[in-house]
């Protein structure tokens, strides 16, 4: 819904006088943009993606309250709500749709298929599994964005260094999330290289988590998180149950470590969001079509460690790890969902 704001000069007599006096100021036309942002769930990493996305747009001269109107909606981990939000954005003919997390990206692309509205996504672990790119990695239509593919090899190396005697890693995941299925396959393929076995427990809704976590915690030496939205949204519950059994939980990004995971080889989701915002700016400005932009990833993972969690669990983090970590937290931050 791009509109143009133009200064108008009223009155022929005034215009003639102003021209004679040389005082007419010509105001450049300014594009106004409206975008719809659909975020699949409420948790820190996705919130950071959204914050970074808007920062990335701002750095490219597109700023909310100036030349940008943002319609933000959260699907609360519900696929039905996802579809309703996506359809409403398509009906409103926004200039661009933004999907934060795989289910939202898929839903928006489906809604946009019969329109000329581009879709930009972020926090999609496996765009191929999500059917947003073809086998060659090319966008399947007016859709592109950024992937938060996990650095699984680095995560396994980190877990082995911190827990030299551990044998079994547990993973909770949502069976309907393509990104989780993809990550688990990679964990299973690499785990043997580090003398680990992988135990998984699939859930369909948040209500399944307590029973699945209880069963999994009976079989494993530690848990590691994916970027699974339903699971991460319930992370405080999982951490409480794991702490009761003195079982460490490893995160997949910085926010999870802040609120009680022991450590993570993870991504900075604000930076991922910024990268996505810059891609979106190119599309909004007409510098490129979405299908012309291959999806992007952040290559470098960073180590995050929580010393307070280590102390509570009686685990000593090797000094070389804490000295090389991107951030070491000395306290556990209470998780608070945004309003």
N, C-alpha and C positions, 0 to 999 in steps of 0.2 A: 504494500500500500504506500508506495513512494509518493510524496507530495512535494510541491515546491513553494517556498516562501519568497515573495517578491515585494520589495518596497514600491509603493505607488505614490506618484505626485499628483495631487488634485489641483485643478484650476489652471486654465490656459494662461491667464494673465500672470499668475504666480510663476509658472514655468518659464514664460518669456523673460520676466524680470530676473529670475534666478540664473537663467542662461547668460543674460547680459552681464550679470554681476560675477559670473564664474563660480557660483556657490552650489551648483547641483552636485550631489554625491550619488554615484551609481552603485547600488547595492547588488552584490553578486547573489545569484540564486543559490540556495542551500538545500541539498537533498535531506529529506526526512524519512526515516526508516522505521518500520514496525516489525518486530520479530516475536515469534512464539517460542518459549523455552519450556520443554517438558522434561522434568527430572523424575526418574523412576521411583526413587526412594529417598527418605530423609536420613542421611548420615554424613559424617564429616568429609569423606573423600569426595562425594558427589557435590556437596556444598562448596568445597574448595574448587572443584571443576567450574562450577557456575561463577564463582567469584573471579577466578582467573580468566574465564571467557570474557566477562564484561571488561576486565582490565585490558585484555588483549585488544578488544574493539576500541577502547578508549585511546590506547597508544597509537591506533591508526586513525584517530580523529572522529570516531563514532561513539558518542557518549550519551548515556541515559539522562534524560532531562534537558538535553540540548538539541540533538538531532536524532535521538533514538527513543522509541517507545517500546518497552518490554512487557509482554504478557507472559508471566511466569506461573506455571502450574505444576504441582507435585502429584504423582499418581499413587503415592503411598503403597508401592509394591503390588498394585492391583492391575492385572492386565485389562480388565474391563474398563477401568478408569483411564488407562493408557489410550485405549481406542477412542473413548469419548473426547479426550483432550485433543488427540490428533485430528479427529474429524472437525472439531470446533476451529482449530487453527486453519485447516484447509478451507472451511466455510467462510472464515473471516478474511481470507486472501492475504495473509501476512506476507511480507517480503521474503522471509526466510524462517524455516523451522529448525530448532536446535534440539537434538536428542541427547540427554545425558544418561548413559548406560544403555546396554544392548537392547533390552525390551522396548525402551522408548524410541531408540533409533529405528528399530524394525517397524514399530507402529506408525511412526511419522512417515517413513518412506512409503509404506502401504497407502497411507492417506493421501500422500502427495503425488502418487503415480499418475492420476488423471488430471493433474494441474501442471502449471509451469513453476511451482514453488520449489526452490532448492532446499535440500536438507543437509545440515552439518551435524555430525555426531562427535561425541567424546566419551571416553571411558568405555570403549567397546574393545574387549580383549581380543576377539578373533573375528575380524570383519568378514572373512571367508565363510566361517561356520554360520555367521549371522546372515549370510547371503546378501551382503552389501557390496561385495567385490566378486569378480570372477576368478577363475583359477590362476590367471596371470596377475592378479592384484589390482585390476582396473575397476573403477567404480561401475556399478551396474546401471546407473542412470544419473539423475541430477542429485547425487548424494556422495559425500566424502567427509573426512574428519580425522580423528586421531585415535590411536589404539593405546590401551594401558596394559599391553601384554606383560605378564609377570616375568621377572628374571628368575625362573625356577632353578636353574643351575646354581646361581649365586645364593639363593635361599637355602638350598640343600647343603651347600658348603658351609654356610653360616651355622645352620642347626648342628651339623656334625662337629664343628669347632666348639660350640658352646656346650653340647651334650655328647661327649665322646662315647658314652656307654649306651645311648638310646638305640632302640631297634625298630620301633614302629611309630609312624607319624599318622595322625588321624586328620581327615578332612571332611568337614560338613559342607554340603552343597545343595543348591536348588536344582531339581531334576529338569525344570523347564528353561533354565538359563544356558544358552549355547556356549557362553564364555566359560562357564564352570566346567562343563563337559570337556571342553578343549584343554583347559588347564590341568585337569585331573589326568588326562592321557599323557601330558608331558611329564607330570610328576611320576606317574607309573613307569614311564619309559626311562627316566633318569635315576630313580630311587636306588636301584641296584648298584649303581656306580659308587654310591656312598654307604653301602651296606644297610640300607633302610628297606622296610616294606611299608606299603601304604594301605591303610584301612579307611574306607569311605562310608558315609551315611547320607543318603539322599532325603531331602524334605520337599514338600510341595507348598507349605504355608508356614508362617511364623509359629503357628500353634504346634507344629510338629517338632520344633527345635528342642524343647526340654527333654523329651523322651529320647530323641535321636542322640543328643549330646550325652545324656546319661549312659546310654548303651555304648557309645564310642569311647567314652572316657574309661570304661572298664578294660579296653583292649590296647591302649596306646601309651607311649611314653611322653608324647606331646601332641599338640594340635598345631596346624598351620592354616591360616586363612587364605582364601582366594579373594578376588574382588567381587564376590557373590553378594548381590545387593540385599537379598532377604536375610542372609546369614549375618552380614556386617551390621545391618540395622538392629539385630538382636545380640550384638556382641557383648554388651554388659551382662546379659543373662548367662551367656556361655562362659565368660570370664569368672563369674561368681561360682559357677558349678566346677570349673577347672581348679580354681583356687582352693576349694574345699578338699580336693584330692591332691593338692600340691603338684599339679600338672601344668607345665608352662604352655602358653599359647603364643605362637609367633604370628605377627601381622603381615600385611601386604603393603602397607603404606604408613606414613608418619602419624596420621590421626589415630590409628589403631594402637600404636605404641604409646601415644600420649595417655590414652584412657585405660591402659593396663596390659597390653601385650608386652612380652619380654623384649622382643627385637624384631626388626624387619629389614630385608633388603628390598626396598620399595621405591615407589615413585613419589615425586612431588606433584600433587594434583593441581595445585595452583599454576605451576609452570605448564602442565599439560593443558589446562584450560586456556592459558594465555596463547599458547601455540595454536589452539583451535580458533580462538577469537581472531587471530591474524589471518587465518585461512578464510573465515567468514567475511572479514572486511574486504578481501579481494573479490568475493562473490557479490557482496552488496554494492560495491563500487563499480561493478561491471568489468573489472580487470581480468576476470577469468570465470568460466562456467565451472560448476561443481564437478562435472564429469571430467574436466581437464586437470583436476588436481588429485594426484594419487594420495591415498591415506598416509598419514605420518605417524611415527612413534617417537618416544623419547628413549634414546638408546642407553643412557647411563642410569643405573640404579644407585641409590645411596643407602648407607647403613644407618639405622636409627636404633637406639638402645635405651631402655628404661631401667636405671640403676635401682630405683625404689622397688620395682617388681622383682628384680634379681635378688635383692635383700630379703624380701618377703618369702621367696621360694628357696632361699639358701643356696643360690647359684652364683658362682663367681664368673663374671665375664672376663675373658682374657684381656690383658691390658692393651695389647696391640689392636684389639678391636675397638675398645673405647677411645683410644687415641686417634684412630682413623675414621671414626664415625662422623657422619654429617651433623648429627645432634645427639646428645646424651641428656636424657631427662632425669631429674632427681626427685620427681614427685609424680603421682598419678592424678590426672585431671578427671574430674567427674564429668561424665558425658551429659550434655544438655542438648536436646533437639531444638532446632530453631522454631520460632513461632511460625 
